[in-house]
Amino acid sequence: MEEITKKHEINPWLTTIAVMSAAFIFVLDGTIANVALPQMAGSFSSSNDEATWILTSYLIASGIVVPSVDWFSKLFGRKHFFIGCILLFTIASLLCGMSTSLEMMIFSRILQGLGGGALLPVAQAILLEAFPQEKRALAMSIFGFGVVVAPVIGPILGGWLTDNWSWNWIFFINIPFGILAAITSKLWIYDPPYARKQKNPKIDYIGFTFLIIWLVTFQVFLDKGNNADWFGSEWICWTFTISMISMILFIYSQIVQKESIIDLSVFKDRSFVLGTIILVIANMVLYASTTIMPLFLQNLIGYNAFWSGYSLMPRGFGSVFAIALYSVTNKMIDFRIYTVIGLTLLGVSSLMFGFLNLEMSMMSIIIPNVIFGFSVGLTITVLTTASMETISNAQMTNASGVQNLIKNLGAAIGTSLVTTMVSRYSQAFQYNLVDFLDMQNTVYAEKLAALTNYFAQFDVYAVALQKAQGMIYNQLIQQSTLCAYMETFRVWGIISFVCIPLLLLYRRKKAAKNN
C-alpha cells in the first residue's frame, strides 16, 4: 500500500487501535507468566527463585532498548522501527513457547524484552501526537486502560492457558495478535517530519555500552542477591559496585556527549520529574502485588493457576471504572486531587491485603482488589498525562523513553524486592515462633499430647510423637509464611502513602507548544 503522507488522512482512532494492540501485548507479557512460574520451574527442573529470572530478564531487557528509541526512530523512521519491534517481539514469543530449558527461556525472554521494550514509549508518543492538546487526557485514558488492565488480565489468561492447555500457550497466543498489530501499524500510523528516517544519525556507543553493563549487572544483583545473602556476599558487592559505577558513567556520558542516547534536558521539567517518580513507585507497588498475590493464593490457600489469576480480575473492573471516571471529569477536578485519592486508596487496599488470613472469604480478596485496581488505574492515567503536559511533541518520544526506562527499573526492583521480603520475613517470623514450641508452653504441650494420642491409634508411640511434632512444625511454617506475606503487603501500603507529599512540590505550568 502506498505510504500515507498526510496526517489528517488517518483517523486518530484507527491509530489508537494500531498502537494499543502492540502496547497491550507487551504489558500483558510482563505478568502473564507470573501464575505459571511453578509449572515452568518444574518443566525446567529449577527453583522458584531461579524461575524469577523469567520475569526480571524481560523487564531489564526492555529497559535496555527504551532509552535508545529516539535514535532508532531516526535511523529507521519511527513507524518502521515500531513495526520491526512488533515482529521481533512476535518471533521471540514463538521461541519462548518452544523453550525446553531455563537458559533457552531466559534468552528468548531477553529477545522478547528487546523487541517489546520500545513498544510502550513509542506507542505513548504516537498516541499523544495523534490527538490535539485538548484531547490528550482522553488519549492517556485509553493508554492507561491498556497499561493498567493488561497486567491484571495477564495472570487470569496465563492461569487459564496453563491449567487447560500448557504454559507454552501463554507465549504462543502472542503470535496472531503480533501479526495483527504489525499490519494495522503499517496501515494506520503516520510519521511526522521529525519522526522520519534521518541521514546518518549518530549513536553514543560509549553511553550505550555503559547502559548495557549497568542494567545487566543490576539484574544479576536483583535476581541473585537474596540467595547470595545480598551484601554479605563479596561477588554481589562487586556486581552492585560495577552496576552503580556504570550507571554514573552512563549519566555522565549523556551530559557531555553531543550525540547522546537520551536527552536529559527533560529532567529540567519539574512536572515530568515528579510525575515520573510517583509513577515509578506506583509501578513498583503494582508489580510487587501482582507477583506475590498468585503465589500467596497457590502456596497457602490452595488455589490452582487459573483461580489465583482469576482472583485478580476485580482489579480490572476497578481500573476500567477509574479510567472512565477520569476521562469524563478530568477538566472539572485538579489532577493532584485525583492523585491523592489514587495513592491513598492504593495504600488502603495494600493494608487490607495485610490483614488476610487462611480462613478468608472470597469477598476478602474481591473488595481490596477492586480498590487496588481503581487506585492504580487512576494514579497511572492521571500522572502519565500530567508528567507529559509540558513536553513538546518533538521531545515526546525521548521523554516517553526515559520515563519508561525508569518505570521498568521500578517494576524489576519491585518484583525482586517483594520476593526477598517474603523470604526474609518468613525466616524472621519462623525464628520468633519456634520459641513457642516448648513443653513449658501449656498450649503447645496440650496440642502435642492430643495429636500424639490420635496418631498412637495407628502407630507406636515414638512414631506418633514424631508425626505430631511434624504436623505442628508444618503449621508453624505455614503461619510464618502467612505473616511474611501480610507484612510485605503492609510495607508496600505505607510506601504508597509516602508519595503523597511529593505533590506539594508540583507547580502547574502552561502546556507545551506542539512543535
PLY file of the C-alpha trace (Angstrom):
ply
format ascii 1.0
element vertex 515
property float x
property float y
property float z
element edge 514
property int vertex1
property int vertex2
end_header
0.00 0.00 0.00
1.23 3.49 -0.84
2.60 5.33 2.19
0.18 7.89 3.56
1.87 11.23 3.90
-0.85 13.43 5.29
-1.70 13.14 8.94
-5.30 14.23 8.54
-5.99 11.28 6.23
-5.68 8.88 9.16
-8.41 8.76 11.77
-6.76 9.04 15.23
-8.98 6.24 16.50
-7.54 3.87 13.90
-4.06 4.92 15.02
-5.17 4.19 18.58
-6.20 0.65 17.64
-2.83 0.02 16.00
-0.58 1.31 18.78
-2.63 -0.01 21.68
-2.80 -3.53 20.25
1.01 -3.60 20.27
1.39 -1.91 23.67
-1.21 -4.21 25.21
0.51 -7.48 24.33
3.84 -6.11 25.62
2.42 -5.11 29.01
0.40 -8.32 29.16
3.57 -10.39 28.91
5.02 -8.60 31.93
2.64 -10.52 34.21
1.13 -13.38 32.18
3.96 -15.70 33.25
3.52 -14.98 36.99
0.96 -17.68 37.74
2.81 -20.22 35.58
6.18 -19.82 37.33
5.78 -23.01 39.43
4.89 -25.02 36.31
7.75 -23.57 34.28
10.16 -24.11 37.16
9.06 -27.76 37.26
9.48 -28.15 33.49
13.00 -26.74 33.63
13.94 -28.50 36.91
14.71 -25.17 38.56
13.69 -23.46 41.80
11.07 -20.72 42.05
13.83 -18.19 42.79
15.69 -19.18 39.62
12.44 -19.03 37.65
12.06 -15.37 38.70
14.67 -14.63 36.01
11.88 -15.30 33.50
10.12 -12.19 34.80
13.01 -9.84 35.52
15.08 -10.64 32.40
12.10 -9.48 30.34
11.83 -6.20 32.25
15.55 -5.41 32.23
15.99 -6.31 28.54
13.14 -4.00 27.64
14.80 -1.32 29.76
17.99 -1.54 27.67
16.29 -0.62 24.42
13.92 2.00 25.86
16.40 4.92 26.08
17.55 4.38 22.51
14.09 4.53 20.90
14.67 8.12 19.77
17.91 7.16 17.98
16.40 4.04 16.39
13.43 6.14 15.27
15.82 8.50 13.48
17.77 5.59 11.98
14.82 3.63 10.57
11.92 6.06 10.88
9.67 5.71 13.90
6.92 3.82 12.11
9.26 1.22 10.58
11.12 0.83 13.86
7.81 0.28 15.67
6.75 -2.42 13.21
10.18 -4.08 13.41
9.90 -4.25 17.19
6.46 -5.86 16.93
7.84 -8.55 14.60
10.86 -9.24 16.85
8.55 -9.50 19.86
6.32 -11.94 17.97
9.21 -14.17 16.86
10.64 -14.15 20.40
7.23 -15.20 21.74
7.37 -18.25 19.47
10.83 -19.11 20.83
9.60 -18.71 24.42
6.81 -21.18 23.82
9.26 -23.64 22.26
11.80 -23.37 25.10
13.00 -26.65 26.60
15.38 -25.27 29.23
15.62 -22.33 31.60
18.58 -20.96 29.67
16.66 -21.03 26.38
13.66 -19.41 28.05
15.74 -16.59 29.55
17.43 -15.97 26.19
14.04 -15.89 24.44
12.61 -13.57 27.09
15.58 -11.23 26.61
14.83 -11.11 22.88
11.18 -10.56 23.68
12.07 -7.69 26.01
14.40 -6.12 23.43
11.63 -6.26 20.84
8.88 -5.12 23.17
10.80 -2.51 25.14
10.29 0.20 22.54
6.59 -0.52 22.03
5.33 1.30 25.11
7.21 4.63 24.81
6.69 4.81 21.04
3.00 3.94 21.40
2.64 6.60 24.08
4.32 9.24 21.91
2.30 8.35 18.80
-0.96 8.36 20.74
-0.28 11.76 22.29
0.58 13.23 18.90
-2.46 11.72 17.19
-4.85 13.80 19.30
-4.88 17.60 19.76
-3.75 19.12 23.07
-7.27 19.42 24.47
-7.87 15.69 23.96
-4.62 14.42 25.42
-6.34 13.43 28.67
-8.65 11.21 26.62
-5.66 9.73 24.79
-3.93 8.96 28.07
-7.11 7.45 29.47
-7.02 4.99 26.59
-3.30 4.42 27.08
-3.79 4.00 30.82
-6.53 1.46 30.18
-4.10 -0.76 28.28
-1.17 -0.26 30.65
-3.20 -0.91 33.80
-5.68 -3.56 32.65
-3.15 -5.73 30.77
-1.16 -6.64 33.93
-4.45 -7.64 35.56
-5.66 -9.77 32.65
-2.21 -11.38 32.34
-2.47 -13.69 35.40
-6.07 -14.64 34.55
-5.27 -15.56 30.96
-1.98 -17.17 31.96
-3.69 -19.29 34.62
-6.44 -20.47 32.26
-4.00 -21.37 29.49
-1.66 -23.14 31.94
-4.39 -25.25 33.53
-6.33 -26.07 30.36
-3.52 -26.26 27.80
0.06 -25.74 28.98
2.30 -22.84 29.99
3.71 -22.76 26.42
0.46 -21.24 25.16
0.86 -18.09 27.24
3.53 -17.19 24.66
2.02 -18.75 21.53
-1.09 -16.61 21.98
1.00 -13.51 21.18
1.68 -14.63 17.61
-1.66 -13.84 15.91
-2.03 -10.59 17.87
1.52 -9.57 16.98
0.87 -10.13 13.29
-2.37 -8.15 13.51
-0.60 -5.29 15.33
2.10 -5.15 12.64
-0.46 -4.99 9.81
-2.58 -2.28 11.45
0.52 -0.27 12.31
1.59 -0.37 8.66
-1.81 0.93 7.59
-2.78 3.40 10.29
0.35 5.06 11.72
1.69 8.35 10.37
5.25 9.65 10.82
5.51 13.43 11.23
8.64 15.03 9.72
10.65 14.98 12.96
9.97 11.22 13.39
11.00 10.13 9.93
14.22 8.46 8.85
17.20 10.79 9.06
20.54 10.59 7.28
23.49 9.25 9.25
22.15 9.62 12.80
24.99 9.19 15.27
24.78 6.90 18.27
26.65 7.21 21.52
28.36 3.81 21.60
30.13 4.62 24.85
26.91 5.55 26.59
25.09 2.53 25.16
27.84 0.24 26.46
27.60 1.72 29.95
23.81 1.37 29.80
24.02 -2.35 28.97
26.60 -3.04 31.70
24.55 -1.08 34.22
21.25 -2.85 33.55
22.65 -6.37 33.12
24.69 -6.26 36.34
21.76 -4.67 38.13
19.54 -7.56 37.04
22.06 -10.09 38.33
22.23 -8.17 41.61
18.43 -8.21 41.98
17.91 -11.84 40.98
20.85 -13.44 42.81
21.14 -11.08 45.76
18.72 -12.85 48.07
20.18 -16.34 47.52
23.71 -14.97 47.97
22.82 -13.08 51.18
23.00 -9.69 49.45
25.92 -7.59 50.69
27.14 -10.47 52.81
28.48 -11.91 49.55
31.66 -10.49 48.07
30.68 -11.12 44.45
27.30 -9.44 44.99
29.10 -6.39 46.39
31.32 -6.28 43.31
28.33 -6.72 40.99
26.48 -3.88 42.68
29.57 -1.66 42.60
30.09 -2.26 38.87
26.41 -1.55 38.27
26.46 1.75 40.17
29.72 2.89 38.53
28.30 2.06 35.10
25.14 3.99 35.93
27.15 7.07 36.94
29.33 6.82 33.82
26.22 6.42 31.65
24.62 9.54 33.10
27.89 11.47 32.78
28.27 10.40 29.14
24.75 11.61 28.40
25.65 15.02 29.82
28.95 15.54 27.98
28.23 13.78 24.66
26.76 15.94 21.90
25.05 12.93 20.29
23.75 11.15 23.37
21.27 8.27 23.55
18.80 10.27 25.60
18.28 13.96 26.11
18.48 14.59 29.85
17.10 18.10 29.45
13.64 16.64 30.16
14.72 16.42 33.80
14.66 20.20 33.95
10.89 19.93 33.78
9.61 19.64 37.34
6.25 18.22 36.23
7.99 15.44 34.33
10.35 14.58 37.21
7.72 14.50 39.96
5.23 12.62 37.81
7.86 10.05 36.85
8.96 9.49 40.46
5.42 8.77 41.62
4.74 6.61 38.54
7.82 4.52 39.31
6.68 3.90 42.88
3.14 3.09 41.73
4.63 0.67 39.19
6.71 -0.97 41.92
3.62 -1.48 44.08
1.62 -2.81 41.12
4.21 -5.38 40.04
5.09 -6.33 43.61
1.47 -7.09 44.42
0.84 -8.85 41.10
3.91 -11.05 41.70
3.15 -12.30 45.21
-0.65 -12.46 45.19
-0.81 -15.55 42.90
1.98 -17.19 44.92
0.13 -16.47 48.17
-3.10 -17.93 46.85
-1.43 -21.02 45.34
1.01 -21.83 48.14
-1.16 -21.07 51.18
-4.81 -21.07 50.12
-4.53 -23.97 47.66
-5.78 -22.22 44.51
-4.70 -23.54 41.13
-3.07 -21.33 38.49
-6.37 -20.25 36.95
-8.16 -19.35 40.17
-5.16 -17.47 41.51
-5.15 -15.40 38.33
-8.94 -15.12 38.33
-8.86 -13.63 41.83
-7.06 -10.60 40.35
-9.86 -9.92 37.86
-11.67 -7.42 40.15
-8.65 -5.15 39.70
-9.58 -4.84 36.05
-13.09 -3.68 36.91
-11.69 -1.10 39.33
-9.19 0.15 36.74
-11.82 0.47 34.00
-14.09 2.45 36.31
-11.24 4.77 37.34
-10.16 5.45 33.76
-13.74 6.06 32.64
-14.30 8.43 35.56
-11.14 10.40 34.79
-11.85 10.65 31.06
-15.23 12.24 31.81
-14.29 14.51 34.73
-10.62 15.41 34.14
-11.43 19.03 33.29
-13.52 19.52 36.43
-11.08 18.48 39.15
-7.38 19.27 39.66
-5.21 16.27 38.81
-3.49 16.50 42.21
-6.77 15.68 43.94
-7.14 12.62 41.73
-3.59 11.59 42.51
-4.06 11.96 46.28
-7.21 9.84 46.06
-5.40 7.24 43.96
-2.34 6.97 46.22
-4.46 6.92 49.37
-6.64 4.10 48.08
-3.53 2.26 46.86
-2.16 2.34 50.39
-5.51 1.39 51.93
-6.00 -1.60 49.62
-2.46 -2.84 50.28
-3.07 -2.59 54.02
-6.32 -4.53 53.57
-4.30 -7.32 51.95
-2.08 -7.16 55.02
-4.90 -8.40 57.26
-5.94 -11.52 55.35
-5.80 -14.97 56.91
-6.08 -18.61 55.87
-9.84 -18.68 56.60
-10.71 -15.63 54.50
-13.77 -15.47 52.28
-13.74 -14.62 48.58
-15.07 -11.14 49.38
-11.94 -10.53 51.46
-10.00 -10.75 48.18
-12.51 -9.11 45.85
-13.06 -5.85 47.76
-9.40 -4.83 48.21
-8.65 -5.91 44.62
-11.37 -3.61 43.26
-9.98 -0.74 45.32
-6.43 -1.59 44.27
-7.37 -1.64 40.59
-9.24 1.66 40.89
-6.31 3.34 42.65
-3.66 2.11 40.19
-5.80 2.97 37.17
-6.46 6.47 38.45
-2.88 7.18 39.55
-1.14 5.94 36.39
-3.61 7.55 33.98
-3.55 10.92 35.73
0.21 11.12 36.20
1.06 9.93 32.69
-0.95 12.86 31.38
0.35 15.38 33.94
4.01 14.42 33.56
3.86 14.98 29.78
1.77 18.12 29.95
4.68 20.49 29.37
6.65 18.28 26.96
6.65 19.32 23.30
5.74 16.86 20.54
9.32 16.87 19.25
10.53 15.72 22.71
7.70 13.27 23.28
9.49 10.12 22.06
12.60 10.93 24.10
10.62 11.78 27.24
8.48 8.63 26.90
11.62 6.52 26.50
13.28 7.99 29.60
10.14 7.61 31.67
9.54 4.02 30.62
13.17 3.08 31.30
12.82 4.26 34.88
9.40 2.63 35.22
10.82 -0.70 34.00
13.59 -0.45 36.57
10.96 0.20 39.22
8.97 -2.84 38.11
12.10 -5.05 38.19
13.08 -3.74 41.62
9.56 -4.26 42.92
9.42 -7.82 41.57
12.78 -8.83 43.07
12.37 -6.90 46.30
8.97 -8.35 47.11
10.18 -11.95 46.77
13.14 -11.12 49.01
10.86 -9.54 51.59
8.60 -12.60 51.74
11.62 -14.89 52.09
13.33 -12.83 54.81
10.15 -12.07 56.75
9.24 -15.76 56.67
12.61 -16.66 58.21
12.26 -13.95 60.85
8.73 -14.99 61.85
9.72 -18.64 61.90
12.64 -17.82 64.20
10.34 -15.96 66.58
7.52 -18.50 66.56
9.72 -21.54 67.13
10.31 -20.35 70.71
6.67 -21.22 71.43
7.34 -24.91 70.64
8.38 -25.56 74.20
6.89 -28.07 76.64
6.62 -25.28 79.21
4.09 -23.67 76.89
0.83 -25.30 78.05
-0.96 -24.65 74.75
1.80 -26.40 72.80
2.01 -29.26 75.30
-1.74 -29.89 75.18
-1.83 -29.74 71.37
1.15 -32.08 71.09
-0.40 -34.57 73.52
-3.75 -34.55 71.68
-2.14 -35.14 68.30
0.20 -37.82 69.69
-2.75 -39.73 71.21
-4.57 -39.55 67.88
-1.63 -40.89 65.84
-0.91 -43.52 68.51
-4.06 -45.30 67.37
-2.27 -46.21 64.17
1.47 -46.30 65.10
3.76 -46.91 68.03
4.14 -44.00 70.46
7.56 -42.84 69.17
6.31 -42.60 65.59
3.07 -40.93 66.74
5.06 -38.31 68.66
7.24 -37.61 65.64
4.19 -37.19 63.39
2.56 -34.84 65.90
5.71 -32.72 66.14
5.99 -32.63 62.35
2.37 -31.52 61.91
2.75 -28.70 64.44
6.01 -27.57 62.84
4.38 -27.54 59.39
1.63 -25.35 60.82
4.30 -23.05 62.24
5.94 -22.72 58.82
2.55 -22.02 57.26
1.78 -19.32 59.80
5.21 -17.72 59.49
4.81 -17.64 55.69
1.34 -16.10 56.06
2.74 -13.42 58.39
5.51 -12.75 55.87
3.03 -12.11 53.07
0.88 -9.91 55.27
3.82 -7.84 56.50
5.04 -7.39 52.93
1.64 -6.07 51.81
1.63 -3.61 54.71
5.06 -2.26 53.88
4.05 -1.57 50.28
0.91 0.10 51.55
2.95 2.50 53.67
5.22 3.24 50.68
2.13 4.38 48.74
1.30 6.95 51.43
4.85 8.31 51.40
4.41 9.51 47.79
1.60 11.93 48.60
3.76 14.82 49.98
5.62 14.94 46.64
2.54 16.51 45.09
3.14 19.64 47.19
6.23 20.30 45.05
4.25 20.31 41.84
3.76 23.62 40.06
1.36 23.60 37.18
2.69 25.23 34.02
1.27 26.14 30.67
1.12 23.30 28.19
3.97 22.98 25.74
3.55 24.04 22.15
3.06 21.24 19.66
6.34 21.52 17.88
0 1
1 2
2 3
3 4
4 5
5 6
6 7
7 8
8 9
9 10
10 11
11 12
12 13
13 14
14 15
15 16
16 17
17 18
18 19
19 20
20 21
21 22
22 23
23 24
24 25
25 26
26 27
27 28
28 29
29 30
30 31
31 32
32 33
33 34
34 35
35 36
36 37
37 38
38 39
39 40
40 41
41 42
42 43
43 44
44 45
45 46
46 47
47 48
48 49
49 50
50 51
51 52
52 53
53 54
54 55
55 56
56 57
57 58
58 59
59 60
60 61
61 62
62 63
63 64
64 65
65 66
66 67
67 68
68 69
69 70
70 71
71 72
72 73
73 74
74 75
75 76
76 77
77 78
78 79
79 80
80 81
81 82
82 83
83 84
84 85
85 86
86 87
87 88
88 89
89 90
90 91
91 92
92 93
93 94
94 95
95 96
96 97
97 98
98 99
99 100
100 101
101 102
102 103
103 104
104 105
105 106
106 107
107 108
108 109
109 110
110 111
111 112
112 113
113 114
114 115
115 116
116 117
117 118
118 119
119 120
120 121
121 122
122 123
123 124
124 125
125 126
126 127
127 128
128 129
129 130
130 131
131 132
132 133
133 134
134 135
135 136
136 137
137 138
138 139
139 140
140 141
141 142
142 143
143 144
144 145
145 146
146 147
147 148
148 149
149 150
150 151
151 152
152 153
153 154
154 155
155 156
156 157
157 158
158 159
159 160
160 161
161 162
162 163
163 164
164 165
165 166
166 167
167 168
168 169
169 170
170 171
171 172
172 173
173 174
174 175
175 176
176 177
177 178
178 179
179 180
180 181
181 182
182 183
183 184
184 185
185 186
186 187
187 188
188 189
189 190
190 191
191 192
192 193
193 194
194 195
195 196
196 197
197 198
198 199
199 200
200 201
201 202
202 203
203 204
204 205
205 206
206 207
207 208
208 209
209 210
210 211
211 212
212 213
213 214
214 215
215 216
216 217
217 218
218 219
219 220
220 221
221 222
222 223
223 224
224 225
225 226
226 227
227 228
228 229
229 230
230 231
231 232
232 233
233 234
234 235
235 236
236 237
237 238
238 239
239 240
240 241
241 242
242 243
243 244
244 245
245 246
246 247
247 248
248 249
249 250
250 251
251 252
252 253
253 254
254 255
255 256
256 257
257 258
258 259
259 260
260 261
261 262
262 263
263 264
264 265
265 266
266 267
267 268
268 269
269 270
270 271
271 272
272 273
273 274
274 275
275 276
276 277
277 278
278 279
279 280
280 281
281 282
282 283
283 284
284 285
285 286
286 287
287 288
288 289
289 290
290 291
291 292
292 293
293 294
294 295
295 296
296 297
297 298
298 299
299 300
300 301
301 302
302 303
303 304
304 305
305 306
306 307
307 308
308 309
309 310
310 311
311 312
312 313
313 314
314 315
315 316
316 317
317 318
318 319
319 320
320 321
321 322
322 323
323 324
324 325
325 326
326 327
327 328
328 329
329 330
330 331
331 332
332 333
333 334
334 335
335 336
336 337
337 338
338 339
339 340
340 341
341 342
342 343
343 344
344 345
345 346
346 347
347 348
348 349
349 350
350 351
351 352
352 353
353 354
354 355
355 356
356 357
357 358
358 359
359 360
360 361
361 362
362 363
363 364
364 365
365 366
366 367
367 368
368 369
369 370
370 371
371 372
372 373
373 374
374 375
375 376
376 377
377 378
378 379
379 380
380 381
381 382
382 383
383 384
384 385
385 386
386 387
387 388
388 389
389 390
390 391
391 392
392 393
393 394
394 395
395 396
396 397
397 398
398 399
399 400
400 401
401 402
402 403
403 404
404 405
405 406
406 407
407 408
408 409
409 410
410 411
411 412
412 413
413 414
414 415
415 416
416 417
417 418
418 419
419 420
420 421
421 422
422 423
423 424
424 425
425 426
426 427
427 428
428 429
429 430
430 431
431 432
432 433
433 434
434 435
435 436
436 437
437 438
438 439
439 440
440 441
441 442
442 443
443 444
444 445
445 446
446 447
447 448
448 449
449 450
450 451
451 452
452 453
453 454
454 455
455 456
456 457
457 458
458 459
459 460
460 461
461 462
462 463
463 464
464 465
465 466
466 467
467 468
468 469
469 470
470 471
471 472
472 473
473 474
474 475
475 476
476 477
477 478
478 479
479 480
480 481
481 482
482 483
483 484
484 485
485 486
486 487
487 488
488 489
489 490
490 491
491 492
492 493
493 494
494 495
495 496
496 497
497 498
498 499
499 500
500 501
501 502
502 503
503 504
504 505
505 506
506 507
507 508
508 509
509 510
510 511
511 512
512 513
513 514
